[in-house]
Amino acid sequence: MAGRSVVEMGVAACGKASVGATLANALSAKFIDGDDWHP
């Protein structure tokens, strides 16, 4: 997926991180959790 980004959005505690990690794994892509960007 060079040069492409996927942004997943949703309400708190709806499973975004789980879905994002699974999707990243399936696409052999890097997963970045938004929770890692704020305290």
Backbone as XML, in Angstrom:
<?xml version="1.0"?>
<chain id="A" units="angstrom">
  <residue number="1" name="MET">
    <atom name="N" x="0.815" y="-1.191" z="0.000"/>
    <atom name="CA" x="0.000" y="0.000" z="0.000"/>
    <atom name="C" x="0.859" y="1.255" z="0.000"/>
  </residue>
  <residue number="2" name="ALA">
    <atom name="N" x="1.928" y="1.244" z="-0.684"/>
    <atom name="CA" x="2.802" y="2.415" z="-0.723"/>
    <atom name="C" x="2.046" y="3.626" z="-1.234"/>
  </residue>
  <residue number="3" name="GLY">
    <atom name="N" x="2.169" y="4.737" z="-0.485"/>
    <atom name="CA" x="1.536" y="5.963" z="-0.919"/>
    <atom name="C" x="0.056" y="6.071" z="-0.604"/>
  </residue>
  <residue number="4" name="ARG">
    <atom name="N" x="-0.483" y="5.123" z="0.137"/>
    <atom name="CA" x="-1.907" y="5.159" z="0.470"/>
    <atom name="C" x="-2.092" y="5.139" z="1.976"/>
  </residue>
  <residue number="5" name="SER">
    <atom name="N" x="-3.169" y="5.749" z="2.412"/>
    <atom name="CA" x="-3.529" y="5.732" z="3.832"/>
    <atom name="C" x="-4.983" y="5.314" z="3.971"/>
  </residue>
  <residue number="6" name="VAL">
    <atom name="N" x="-5.264" y="4.653" z="5.064"/>
    <atom name="CA" x="-6.635" y="4.312" z="5.414"/>
    <atom name="C" x="-6.894" y="4.939" z="6.772"/>
  </residue>
  <residue number="7" name="VAL">
    <atom name="N" x="-7.948" y="5.721" z="6.878"/>
    <atom name="CA" x="-8.323" y="6.343" z="8.144"/>
    <atom name="C" x="-9.651" y="5.748" z="8.575"/>
  </residue>
  <residue number="8" name="GLU">
    <atom name="N" x="-9.671" y="5.232" z="9.777"/>
    <atom name="CA" x="-10.880" y="4.624" z="10.331"/>
    <atom name="C" x="-11.364" y="5.519" z="11.471"/>
  </residue>
  <residue number="9" name="MET">
    <atom name="N" x="-12.635" y="5.858" z="11.441"/>
    <atom name="CA" x="-13.190" y="6.746" z="12.470"/>
    <atom name="C" x="-14.430" y="6.118" z="13.089"/>
  </residue>
  <residue number="10" name="GLY">
    <atom name="N" x="-14.678" y="6.452" z="14.341"/>
    <atom name="CA" x="-15.866" y="5.965" z="15.017"/>
    <atom name="C" x="-15.904" y="6.452" z="16.444"/>
  </residue>
  <residue number="11" name="VAL">
    <atom name="N" x="-16.986" y="6.168" z="17.124"/>
    <atom name="CA" x="-17.149" y="6.595" z="18.514"/>
    <atom name="C" x="-16.223" y="5.794" z="19.424"/>
  </residue>
  <residue number="12" name="ALA">
    <atom name="N" x="-16.014" y="6.306" z="20.630"/>
    <atom name="CA" x="-15.138" y="5.645" z="21.598"/>
    <atom name="C" x="-15.615" y="4.220" z="21.901"/>
  </residue>
  <residue number="13" name="ALA">
    <atom name="N" x="-14.650" y="3.332" z="22.036"/>
    <atom name="CA" x="-14.894" y="1.946" z="22.465"/>
    <atom name="C" x="-15.768" y="1.140" z="21.509"/>
  </residue>
  <residue number="14" name="CYS">
    <atom name="N" x="-15.686" y="1.436" z="20.203"/>
    <atom name="CA" x="-16.496" y="0.678" z="19.243"/>
    <atom name="C" x="-15.687" y="-0.402" z="18.525"/>
  </residue>
  <residue number="15" name="GLY">
    <atom name="N" x="-14.380" y="-0.505" z="18.828"/>
    <atom name="CA" x="-13.561" y="-1.555" z="18.229"/>
    <atom name="C" x="-12.675" y="-1.095" z="17.091"/>
  </residue>
  <residue number="16" name="LYS">
    <atom name="N" x="-12.430" y="0.207" z="16.984"/>
    <atom name="CA" x="-11.606" y="0.741" z="15.884"/>
    <atom name="C" x="-10.207" y="0.140" z="15.882"/>
  </residue>
  <residue number="17" name="ALA">
    <atom name="N" x="-9.594" y="0.037" z="17.056"/>
    <atom name="CA" x="-8.228" y="-0.481" z="17.131"/>
    <atom name="C" x="-8.170" y="-1.948" z="16.705"/>
  </residue>
  <residue number="18" name="SER">
    <atom name="N" x="-9.146" y="-2.728" z="17.120"/>
    <atom name="CA" x="-9.184" y="-4.146" z="16.739"/>
    <atom name="C" x="-9.358" y="-4.312" z="15.239"/>
  </residue>
  <residue number="19" name="VAL">
    <atom name="N" x="-10.293" y="-3.576" z="14.675"/>
    <atom name="CA" x="-10.536" y="-3.643" z="13.231"/>
    <atom name="C" x="-9.328" y="-3.102" z="12.473"/>
  </residue>
  <residue number="20" name="GLY">
    <atom name="N" x="-8.777" y="-1.991" z="12.942"/>
    <atom name="CA" x="-7.617" y="-1.393" z="12.282"/>
    <atom name="C" x="-6.415" y="-2.310" z="12.278"/>
  </residue>
  <residue number="21" name="ALA">
    <atom name="N" x="-6.145" y="-2.956" z="13.401"/>
    <atom name="CA" x="-5.014" y="-3.881" z="13.481"/>
    <atom name="C" x="-5.220" y="-5.080" z="12.560"/>
  </residue>
  <residue number="22" name="THR">
    <atom name="N" x="-6.433" y="-5.592" z="12.526"/>
    <atom name="CA" x="-6.745" y="-6.723" z="11.645"/>
    <atom name="C" x="-6.606" y="-6.327" z="10.180"/>
  </residue>
  <residue number="23" name="LEU">
    <atom name="N" x="-7.113" y="-5.161" z="9.828"/>
    <atom name="CA" x="-7.022" y="-4.671" z="8.455"/>
    <atom name="C" x="-5.568" y="-4.436" z="8.054"/>
  </residue>
  <residue number="24" name="ALA">
    <atom name="N" x="-4.806" y="-3.813" z="8.938"/>
    <atom name="CA" x="-3.389" y="-3.566" z="8.648"/>
    <atom name="C" x="-2.650" y="-4.877" z="8.429"/>
  </residue>
  <residue number="25" name="ASN">
    <atom name="N" x="-2.943" y="-5.870" z="9.247"/>
    <atom name="CA" x="-2.309" y="-7.178" z="9.092"/>
    <atom name="C" x="-2.670" y="-7.802" z="7.744"/>
  </residue>
  <residue number="26" name="ALA">
    <atom name="N" x="-3.932" y="-7.720" z="7.372"/>
    <atom name="CA" x="-4.385" y="-8.297" z="6.101"/>
    <atom name="C" x="-3.758" y="-7.596" z="4.900"/>
  </residue>
  <residue number="27" name="LEU">
    <atom name="N" x="-3.476" y="-6.295" z="5.051"/>
    <atom name="CA" x="-2.898" y="-5.513" z="3.955"/>
    <atom name="C" x="-1.378" y="-5.408" z="4.036"/>
  </residue>
  <residue number="28" name="SER">
    <atom name="N" x="-0.796" y="-6.076" z="5.028"/>
    <atom name="CA" x="0.653" y="-5.972" z="5.279"/>
    <atom name="C" x="1.062" y="-4.508" z="5.401"/>
  </residue>
  <residue number="29" name="ALA">
    <atom name="N" x="0.282" y="-3.767" z="6.170"/>
    <atom name="CA" x="0.502" y="-2.332" z="6.342"/>
    <atom name="C" x="0.827" y="-2.034" z="7.801"/>
  </residue>
  <residue number="30" name="LYS">
    <atom name="N" x="1.272" y="-0.821" z="8.047"/>
    <atom name="CA" x="1.578" y="-0.372" z="9.403"/>
    <atom name="C" x="0.305" y="0.153" z="10.051"/>
  </residue>
  <residue number="31" name="PHE">
    <atom name="N" x="0.079" y="-0.231" z="11.305"/>
    <atom name="CA" x="-1.080" y="0.247" z="12.056"/>
    <atom name="C" x="-0.624" y="1.276" z="13.076"/>
  </residue>
  <residue number="32" name="ILE">
    <atom name="N" x="-1.246" y="2.446" z="13.059"/>
    <atom name="CA" x="-0.966" y="3.493" z="14.042"/>
    <atom name="C" x="-2.269" y="3.796" z="14.766"/>
  </residue>
  <residue number="33" name="ASP">
    <atom name="N" x="-2.272" y="3.576" z="16.069"/>
    <atom name="CA" x="-3.459" y="3.830" z="16.892"/>
    <atom name="C" x="-3.466" y="5.284" z="17.328"/>
  </residue>
  <residue number="34" name="GLY">
    <atom name="N" x="-4.561" y="5.974" z="17.110"/>
    <atom name="CA" x="-4.677" y="7.378" z="17.493"/>
    <atom name="C" x="-4.454" y="7.611" z="18.977"/>
  </residue>
  <residue number="35" name="ASP">
    <atom name="N" x="-4.739" y="6.610" z="19.814"/>
    <atom name="CA" x="-4.518" y="6.748" z="21.252"/>
    <atom name="C" x="-3.045" y="6.970" z="21.583"/>
  </residue>
  <residue number="36" name="ASP">
    <atom name="N" x="-2.166" y="6.558" z="20.697"/>
    <atom name="CA" x="-0.725" y="6.737" z="20.922"/>
    <atom name="C" x="-0.281" y="8.178" z="20.703"/>
  </residue>
  <residue number="37" name="TRP">
    <atom name="N" x="-1.156" y="9.021" z="20.184"/>
    <atom name="CA" x="-0.803" y="10.401" z="19.852"/>
    <atom name="C" x="-1.230" y="11.410" z="20.905"/>
  </residue>
  <residue number="38" name="HIS">
    <atom name="N" x="-1.899" y="10.951" z="21.950"/>
    <atom name="CA" x="-2.291" y="11.884" z="23.016"/>
    <atom name="C" x="-2.241" y="11.172" z="24.360"/>
  </residue>
  <residue number="39" name="PRO">
    <atom name="N" x="-2.074" y="11.950" z="25.446"/>
    <atom name="CA" x="-1.956" y="11.341" z="26.785"/>
    <atom name="C" x="-3.241" y="10.714" z="27.282"/>
  </residue>
</chain>
